[in-house]
Amino acid sequence: MAVAGGCLSCRYHKLIWGPHSMTAGERVSGVLIAGGENGNVILYDPAKIIAGDTEVIIAQKDKHTGPVRALDVNMFQTNLVASGANESEIYIWDLNNFATPMTPGVKTQPLEDISCIAWNRQVQHILASASPSGRATVWDLRKNEPIIKVSDHNNRMHCSGLAWHPDVATQMVLASEDDRLPVIQMWDLRFASSPLRVLESHTRGILAIAWSMADSELLLSCGKDAKILCSNPNTGEVLYELPTNTQWCFDIQWCPRNPAVLSAASFDGRISVYSIMGGSTDGLRQKQVDQLSSSFGNLDPFGTGQPLPPLQLPHQTAPQSVVLPLKKPPKWIRRPVGASFSFGGKLVTFENAKPQQQPGIEQQQQRHHVYVSQVVTEKEFLARSNQLQEAVQSEGFISYCQKKIDMAQADFEKNVWAFLKVNFEEDSRAKYLELLGYRKDDLRNKVNVPGSWACVKCFAAGGCICQRTIDVIIYMWDYVDGLITQALLTGNFESAVDLCLHDNRMADAIILAIAGGQDLLSRTQEKYFVKMQSKITRLITAVVTKNWKEIVQSCDLQNWREALAAVLTYARPDEFAALCDLLGNRLESEGDSLLQTQACLCYICAGNVEKLVACWTKAQDGNSPLSLQDLIEKVVILRKAVQLTQAVDPNAVGALLAEKMSQYANLLAAQGSIAAALTFLPASTNQVCGLWASCFFAFFHFPLSHQLVLIGRLAWDPVGWEICCTSEVLCRGLSAGFVQLGLGKKDGWWQSGLGSLTCSVSQHVQALPTEKITKKPIPEEHLILKTTFEALIQRCLLSASDPVTKRKLDDANKRLECLYDKLREQTLSPTIISGLHNMVKSIETRNYVEGLNIHTHIVSTSNFSETSAFMPVLKVVLTQANKLGV
């Protein structure tokens, strides 16, 4: 830093920089206030000093009778400056009226030097002064008298520094310069009989102190031990030590603008600037060496006119001096509050609440809490999802569908749920027909109504046919009858049938064809359908020939209901689904949007979940949570119906449905319903779109050391699932980590997803260096826990015959080592310890049911992080012991 200017009018004992008039007039740099050796107080204009003016003194007074060693500016009224000198002299100067100072009251007796003076940081009319004798006096300027005095009872406290607490008006610290008592005392004026706390980090007398205004837990001190320390006055802990040389620092100050920066003035005439955020001093040290070398190179000691060559200093491999930062984050960079969303809709929040200062009570280390809360943004979506899950668990599908019918506002929605409901009722095809508007009872009633057949009128009395026409008809009947008779008598059924067809005697032709065999009947039917052309002929043709595919393919789509009704009535079970799909495909590919939506009903009849998803996605807005909920409700109910009526794989899921189910699972997980979300995931990991990526990320986002902790400590599965992957240890660790997220493992879907991860993490595990670990002994009062649990496992192993059970017990024996480690370190809470001892008592009496009840009580009343590593293992052991009856 280059020197901007300088001025020396006398020898100074104290120099401070005040902000008075910084924004007014010419003195934009404030004012420098100096305490002189001759008892004078001098005001300088820094702006004029920097500009190089000769007249830089604003004002000066020599009111004091001795050296002015103490100065301080009132932070509330920056025009007020307090000064202290010999003979207990204290003056209050008004920089706006500098001629006549005030006194805070009558001089204290006996008369002594004033070494320190400081304005209170909370109350503007309170001032404190201290003397080398160890006594400190607090003044009230409103009363103009001292209000309290504190002193050290040992009479070894030579006050070299005084500072008020930045936040608490009644607390201050005093520093001692005496090598016999190099301490900093923290006082609370409400309990002034003894110090509240004593800091003893220095080994020799303390020369100066400075309390950070930005963080009350940072107190600087420098002493004759050549140390500059930053301590927490509430705990006495040294948070930071600055690298200094052998020179003493007699003054330290915090930067008023940058709270991380401080200055230190030493007796070698240097002022050093440090940052408590850490750094390196190697650059500065090298710069000093370069300056020294160049200065020697400019010398000409022999008068030869040639300067000396640059000084070649020997290269020293001094260790790099890196200054470590504070042990705790300073207050100004701490977030007062914070929030972050995590996987599963969890909101993690914290707040750094200001602790309440309790006078006279030892301040405990402040505990900071992190709060995890569940955020639900889609309440209706979550409520409907819960209703769907309840219906699935209780298998109340009919009532669920009926409820959806009653709540539906659109006719199409009612029809969809009515079609879905039919799947769970008896005679579903007949119920489908009724929904399409075809009821057998209604048709029977219409047939039995008199006069409903128009053709009867032609033969009624007084009809339209004349007698002559009747005679001709009778003659023709007689002629044809003779030919038919001849054909029948000769056994020529085919000729007889042809005669009947020629004479339009269709009924006779069909009856004779039946008698002539199946081939003749088939040919007769073909001829009949060719000859008879009417609107109903195609339907009759399909009924007789059972060729429903042709009807579905060629029917007018405006009559899709009739086509679907015919398929429902006549189609065989093996062709029914395909015909419904075919009709649905035609409707879906039609340009009419109304017909496109009706295709969903055909797919419901067919039980084609994938086609239903595709059709519904086209017809509806599937992006919103509630729209997706509409689709999933129908999909779940239809899949349950298909499982009841068709021999299909319930886990078979197409790509589109897998995508929708993964989206739905993501939504559920985001609302905190992770266990429910996992029930909707596809069985194949190749079809999982987003949720499992989040799950894997949630686990592998941690450092490797944390992953290994999970692998090592959370590796046992409490329900005894089988582990079938390459690395058994890894998979158990991962599965245990997933159990915390609520994952459905017994289905085996997760195993394929871990294959690619196993190798890489296993390599990291194998690459870790091995080291010998010396464990502490288990406290004697808790040793019974280890001996009892190990003995119970051995009894179970002797009685077990199943190799799977033995493997579980062997593994449990290893994994209980985590419990024993916690006992060695004494990190378990008294409640858990007590519960474990009660469990041991139940094991000794072989009352394993009671032991399991105690286990449940411990888990439900303790922190999960404390018990998750060993309580599931104990449950397995107790369950096996009860099962084996050992």
Secondary structure as UniProt FT lines:
FT   STRAND          12..18
FT   TURN            20..23
FT   TURN            25..26
FT   TURN            28..29
FT   STRAND          31..36
FT   TURN            37..38
FT   STRAND          41..44
FT   HELIX           46..51
FT   STRAND          57..61
FT   STRAND          70..73
FT   TURN            78..79
FT   STRAND          80..84
FT   TURN            87..88
FT   STRAND          90..94
FT   TURN            95..96
FT   STRAND          97..102
FT   STRAND          116..119
FT   TURN            124..125
FT   STRAND          126..130
FT   TURN            132..133
FT   STRAND          135..140
FT   TURN            141..144
FT   STRAND          145..151
FT   TURN            153..154
FT   STRAND          159..164
FT   TURN            169..170
FT   STRAND          171..176
FT   TURN            179..180
FT   STRAND          184..188
FT   HELIX           189..191
FT   TURN            192..193
FT   STRAND          197..199
FT   STRAND          206..211
FT   TURN            216..217
FT   STRAND          219..223
FT   TURN            224..225
FT   STRAND          228..231
FT   TURN            233..235
FT   STRAND          238..242
FT   STRAND          249..254
FT   TURN            259..260
FT   STRAND          261..266
FT   TURN            267..268
FT   STRAND          271..275
FT   TURN            276..277
FT   STRAND          279..280
FT   HELIX           282..297
FT   TURN            301..302
FT   STRAND          322..323
FT   HELIX           331..333
FT   STRAND          337..342
FT   TURN            343..345
FT   STRAND          346..351
FT   TURN            359..360
FT   STRAND          370..374
FT   HELIX           379..394
FT   HELIX           397..407
FT   HELIX           411..422
FT   TURN            423..424
FT   HELIX           428..435
FT   TURN            436..437
FT   HELIX           440..447
FT   TURN            450..451
FT   HELIX           454..459
FT   TURN            461..462
FT   HELIX           467..489
FT   TURN            490..491
FT   HELIX           493..502
FT   TURN            503..504
FT   HELIX           506..516
FT   HELIX           518..531
FT   TURN            535..536
FT   HELIX           537..545
FT   HELIX           548..554
FT   HELIX           557..559
FT   HELIX           560..570
FT   HELIX           573..589
FT   HELIX           593..606
FT   HELIX           609..619
FT   HELIX           625..645
FT   TURN            650..651
FT   HELIX           655..670
FT   TURN            671..672
FT   HELIX           674..679
FT   HELIX           685..687
FT   HELIX           691..700
FT   HELIX           704..713
FT   TURN            718..719
FT   HELIX           728..740
FT   TURN            741..742
FT   HELIX           745..747
FT   HELIX           749..767
FT   HELIX           780..782
FT   HELIX           783..799
FT   HELIX           803..815
FT   HELIX           817..825
FT   HELIX           830..844
FT   TURN            845..846
FT   HELIX           848..861
FT   HELIX           864..867
FT   TURN            868..870
FT   HELIX           871..884
//
